[in-house]
Amino acid sequence: MGTTQSAVARLEMVGANPRISTLERAIEALGRRLALHAEKPDVDLAQIDRHLAMTPAQRLRSHEHSARDLGRLLASARRVDPLR
């Protein structure tokens, strides 16, 4: 990579924010190639929009109902022996 140990250490630090060109050089020094691609988010943006349109009190009630329903589901779930 043609750099110093201290520069590599800075790349390895928590919170490091190197440029893509720096990452490319570091990865090429390892005999690899950097590949980037864009993906759609793995979240339901419509659901987020619906919740943001709610008042805080409405959001709280919605989460309370969800927690209650999840508790009921867990209480009624049948345990399965994974070794069977």
PyRosetta script that sets phi, psi and omega in degrees:
from pyrosetta import init, pose_from_sequence

init()
pose = pose_from_sequence("MGTTQSAVARLEMVGANPRISTLERAIEALGRRLALHAEKPDVDLAQIDRHLAMTPAQRLRSHEHSARDLGRLLASARRVDPLR")
pose.set_psi(1, -18.3)
pose.set_omega(1, 178.2)
pose.set_phi(2, 68.5)
pose.set_psi(2, 49.2)
pose.set_omega(2, -179.3)
pose.set_phi(3, -143.2)
pose.set_psi(3, 179.0)
pose.set_omega(3, -178.5)
pose.set_phi(4, -94.3)
pose.set_psi(4, 162.5)
pose.set_omega(4, 176.9)
pose.set_phi(5, -60.9)
pose.set_psi(5, -37.6)
pose.set_omega(5, -178.9)
pose.set_phi(6, -65.7)
pose.set_psi(6, -34.6)
pose.set_omega(6, 177.4)
pose.set_phi(7, -67.6)
pose.set_psi(7, -40.1)
pose.set_omega(7, 177.3)
pose.set_phi(8, -65.1)
pose.set_psi(8, -41.4)
pose.set_omega(8, 179.1)
pose.set_phi(9, -60.3)
pose.set_psi(9, -38.1)
pose.set_omega(9, 178.3)
pose.set_phi(10, -64.7)
pose.set_psi(10, -36.2)
pose.set_omega(10, 176.7)
pose.set_phi(11, -63.9)
pose.set_psi(11, -32.8)
pose.set_omega(11, -176.3)
pose.set_phi(12, -84.8)
pose.set_psi(12, -8.1)
pose.set_omega(12, -178.0)
pose.set_phi(13, -68.6)
pose.set_psi(13, 145.5)
pose.set_omega(13, 172.6)
pose.set_phi(14, -61.3)
pose.set_psi(14, 132.4)
pose.set_omega(14, 179.3)
pose.set_phi(15, 88.7)
pose.set_psi(15, 0.4)
pose.set_omega(15, 177.9)
pose.set_phi(16, -61.4)
pose.set_psi(16, 143.4)
pose.set_omega(16, -178.2)
pose.set_phi(17, -135.2)
pose.set_psi(17, 68.0)
pose.set_omega(17, -176.4)
pose.set_phi(18, -73.6)
pose.set_psi(18, 158.6)
pose.set_omega(18, 174.2)
pose.set_phi(19, -71.0)
pose.set_psi(19, 158.2)
pose.set_omega(19, 178.8)
pose.set_phi(20, -61.2)
pose.set_psi(20, -38.3)
pose.set_omega(20, 179.9)
pose.set_phi(21, -62.8)
pose.set_psi(21, -34.8)
pose.set_omega(21, 177.3)
pose.set_phi(22, -67.5)
pose.set_psi(22, -43.7)
pose.set_omega(22, 177.5)
pose.set_phi(23, -61.9)
pose.set_psi(23, -41.0)
pose.set_omega(23, 178.8)
pose.set_phi(24, -58.7)
pose.set_psi(24, -46.3)
pose.set_omega(24, 179.9)
pose.set_phi(25, -63.0)
pose.set_psi(25, -42.5)
pose.set_omega(25, -179.5)
pose.set_phi(26, -64.9)
pose.set_psi(26, -41.8)
pose.set_omega(26, -178.5)
pose.set_phi(27, -71.7)
pose.set_psi(27, -38.4)
pose.set_omega(27, 177.0)
pose.set_phi(28, -63.2)
pose.set_psi(28, -33.0)
pose.set_omega(28, 177.7)
pose.set_phi(29, -64.8)
pose.set_psi(29, -21.3)
pose.set_omega(29, 177.5)
pose.set_phi(30, -93.5)
pose.set_psi(30, 6.0)
pose.set_omega(30, 179.7)
pose.set_phi(31, 78.2)
pose.set_psi(31, 22.3)
pose.set_omega(31, -179.7)
pose.set_phi(32, -119.2)
pose.set_psi(32, 172.8)
pose.set_omega(32, 178.7)
pose.set_phi(33, -125.7)
pose.set_psi(33, 135.6)
pose.set_omega(33, 178.0)
pose.set_phi(34, -81.0)
pose.set_psi(34, 128.9)
pose.set_omega(34, 177.1)
pose.set_phi(35, -126.2)
pose.set_psi(35, 127.4)
pose.set_omega(35, 178.3)
pose.set_phi(36, -117.9)
pose.set_psi(36, 145.0)
pose.set_omega(36, 173.2)
pose.set_phi(37, -148.2)
pose.set_psi(37, 155.4)
pose.set_omega(37, -179.6)
pose.set_phi(38, -99.6)
pose.set_psi(38, 139.9)
pose.set_omega(38, 179.0)
pose.set_phi(39, -128.0)
pose.set_psi(39, 155.9)
pose.set_omega(39, 171.6)
pose.set_phi(40, -71.0)
pose.set_psi(40, 149.6)
pose.set_omega(40, 178.8)
pose.set_phi(41, -65.9)
pose.set_psi(41, 149.9)
pose.set_omega(41, 179.5)
pose.set_phi(42, -90.2)
pose.set_psi(42, 34.2)
pose.set_omega(42, 179.9)
pose.set_phi(43, -126.4)
pose.set_psi(43, 158.8)
pose.set_omega(43, 177.8)
pose.set_phi(44, -88.8)
pose.set_psi(44, 96.6)
pose.set_omega(44, -176.7)
pose.set_phi(45, -64.0)
pose.set_psi(45, -32.2)
pose.set_omega(45, 178.5)
pose.set_phi(46, -64.7)
pose.set_psi(46, -39.1)
pose.set_omega(46, 178.6)
pose.set_phi(47, -65.5)
pose.set_psi(47, -40.7)
pose.set_omega(47, 177.6)
pose.set_phi(48, -61.7)
pose.set_psi(48, -44.4)
pose.set_omega(48, 178.6)
pose.set_phi(49, -60.1)
pose.set_psi(49, -41.6)
pose.set_omega(49, 179.3)
pose.set_phi(50, -62.6)
pose.set_psi(50, -42.3)
pose.set_omega(50, -179.4)
pose.set_phi(51, -69.5)
pose.set_psi(51, -35.8)
pose.set_omega(51, 178.3)
pose.set_phi(52, -68.4)
pose.set_psi(52, -25.8)
pose.set_omega(52, 178.7)
pose.set_phi(53, -76.6)
pose.set_psi(53, -15.6)
pose.set_omega(53, -179.9)
pose.set_phi(54, -79.0)
pose.set_psi(54, 157.3)
pose.set_omega(54, 171.0)
pose.set_phi(55, -75.3)
pose.set_psi(55, 162.5)
pose.set_omega(55, 176.5)
pose.set_phi(56, -55.7)
pose.set_psi(56, -39.5)
pose.set_omega(56, 179.6)
pose.set_phi(57, -64.4)
pose.set_psi(57, -40.7)
pose.set_omega(57, 178.2)
pose.set_phi(58, -65.1)
pose.set_psi(58, -41.2)
pose.set_omega(58, 178.2)
pose.set_phi(59, -62.8)
pose.set_psi(59, -42.1)
pose.set_omega(59, 179.3)
pose.set_phi(60, -61.6)
pose.set_psi(60, -47.0)
pose.set_omega(60, 178.0)
pose.set_phi(61, -59.9)
pose.set_psi(61, -41.5)
pose.set_omega(61, 179.7)
pose.set_phi(62, -61.4)
pose.set_psi(62, -43.8)
pose.set_omega(62, 179.7)
pose.set_phi(63, -69.3)
pose.set_psi(63, -36.1)
pose.set_omega(63, 177.0)
pose.set_phi(64, -63.0)
pose.set_psi(64, -43.3)
pose.set_omega(64, 178.2)
pose.set_phi(65, -62.9)
pose.set_psi(65, -41.9)
pose.set_omega(65, 179.1)
pose.set_phi(66, -63.3)
pose.set_psi(66, -42.7)
pose.set_omega(66, 179.4)
pose.set_phi(67, -64.2)
pose.set_psi(67, -41.8)
pose.set_omega(67, 178.0)
pose.set_phi(68, -61.6)
pose.set_psi(68, -46.3)
pose.set_omega(68, -179.3)
pose.set_phi(69, -63.5)
pose.set_psi(69, -39.5)
pose.set_omega(69, 178.2)
pose.set_phi(70, -65.1)
pose.set_psi(70, -40.9)
pose.set_omega(70, 177.1)
pose.set_phi(71, -60.2)
pose.set_psi(71, -42.7)
pose.set_omega(71, 178.0)
pose.set_phi(72, -63.9)
pose.set_psi(72, -42.0)
pose.set_omega(72, 179.6)
pose.set_phi(73, -62.6)
pose.set_psi(73, -45.8)
pose.set_omega(73, 179.2)
pose.set_phi(74, -64.0)
pose.set_psi(74, -38.3)
pose.set_omega(74, -179.5)
pose.set_phi(75, -66.6)
pose.set_psi(75, -30.2)
pose.set_omega(75, -177.1)
pose.set_phi(76, -94.4)
pose.set_psi(76, -4.7)
pose.set_omega(76, -178.3)
pose.set_phi(77, -69.3)
pose.set_psi(77, 143.5)
pose.set_omega(77, 178.2)
pose.set_phi(78, -95.6)
pose.set_psi(78, 130.2)
pose.set_omega(78, 178.2)
pose.set_phi(79, -74.4)
pose.set_psi(79, 139.6)
pose.set_omega(79, 179.8)
pose.set_phi(80, -120.8)
pose.set_psi(80, 134.0)
pose.set_omega(80, 177.1)
pose.set_phi(81, -77.2)
pose.set_psi(81, 114.7)
pose.set_omega(81, -176.2)
pose.set_phi(82, -69.0)
pose.set_psi(82, -13.0)
pose.set_omega(82, -178.8)
pose.set_phi(83, -90.4)
pose.set_psi(83, -3.7)
pose.set_omega(83, 179.6)
pose.set_phi(84, -82.8)
pose.dump_pdb("model.pdb")
